[in-house]
């Protein structure tokens, strides 16, 4: 159980909050809206790290000296292209249709910082969807409204249970935070 310096989670994600709670890490949430932009020349594994660093920097002024800030960002990658959050219902259906029957990668970048000290890493998990029917996709989109989720889905929801036939890597990474690695890094801080 973690019981060192205060931890600040620079994320509004209910999934990241849930994962830190499950890991027994006491924390506060502090968020400042940031543009999720990145230089076009960045390699894909570096993009979510870059965005997480922006999130951490944005909340730094709200924190006390000695606080440990955790920030993360997750991207979904298909055919070496980043698939962001869907713009609307039709976009969500299109994204899931493209993921259907295929493997994609989920890359989460994490920043953990305390003052000048920083640990930055990304974790990649391969996820394979079985072939989904149009009915399954529209049911999921209409019932779960995955408009705030990269790749238009959450693995812990209905679509993960019925549509994902394999993952290679950390399940929690797909949820948005490779929590075992975060705990390991916090213990080393």
Secondary structure by P-SEA (a helix, b strand, c coil): cccccbbbcccccaaaaaaaaaacbbbbbbbccccccccccccccaaaaaaaaaaaaaacccccccbbbbbbbbbbbcccccccccccaaaaaaaaaaaccbbbbbbbbbbbbcccbbbbbbbbbbbbbccccaaaaaaaaaaccccccccccccccccccccccccccccccccccaaaaaaaaaaac
